Amino acid sequence: MDKPWLQSYPESLSHEIDTHGYKSVVDVLECSLVRYRNRPAFECLGEAISYGELDKLADHFAGYLQNTLQLKPGERIAIMM
């Protein structure tokens, strides 16, 4: 099998995506934030956050970067996880 990760996908999850359905990766995320607002977006060590929580946290982070650190549009940052 050339894509062994597909074996771990739930049966309900498609193995293909419609690449013409979205303009960009940002568009995919923005649509998901609305469509799946109450569903889990990430899970780690038994803790999960929903797409709605992700949207709120991203807004807070953007506000911190703009208002507290006073970064301007186009300035670059590095995020280490």
Stockholm file with secondary structure:
# STOCKHOLM 1.0

chainA/1-81         MDKPWLQSYPESLSHEIDTHGYKSVVDVLECSLVRYRNRPAFECLGEAISYGELDKLADHFAGYLQNTLQLKPGERIAIMM
#=GR chainA/1-81 SS CCCGGGGGSCTTSCSCCCTTSCSSHHHHHHHHHHHTTTSEEEEETTEEEEHHHHHHHHHHHHHIIIIISCCCTTCCCCCCC
#=GC SS_cons        CCCGGGGGSCTTSCSCCCTTSCSSHHHHHHHHHHHTTTSEEEEETTEEEEHHHHHHHHHHHHHIIIIISCCCTTCCCCCCC
//
